[in-house]
Amino acid sequence: MKRRELIRQLISEGCFLYRHGSNHDLYMNPRTGQKAPIPRHKTSRN
């Protein structure tokens, strides 16, 4: 899955950008409080 597709899916589920890291962006789900690191690479290994 491409990074952009993953971010669109997270945003559609209600997540938002929590902060930028050095190599990853951190997205947070406000309903559950869980945070997900998203690497800044064009494709993921899955």
Residue, then its C-alpha position, 0 to 999 in steps of 0.5 A: m500500500k502506498r503511503r498516501e493511500l494509507i494516510r487517506q484511509l486513516i483520515s477517513e476513519g477520523c485519525f489526524l496528524y499528531r506530530h512529525g518525527s525524523n523518519h515517521d509521521l505519527y497519526m492518532n485516533p481520538r476515539t481510542g487514543q492509539k497512535a500509529p507511526i507511518p514511515r515517510h517512504k513511498t511504499s510499505r512492505n505489505 
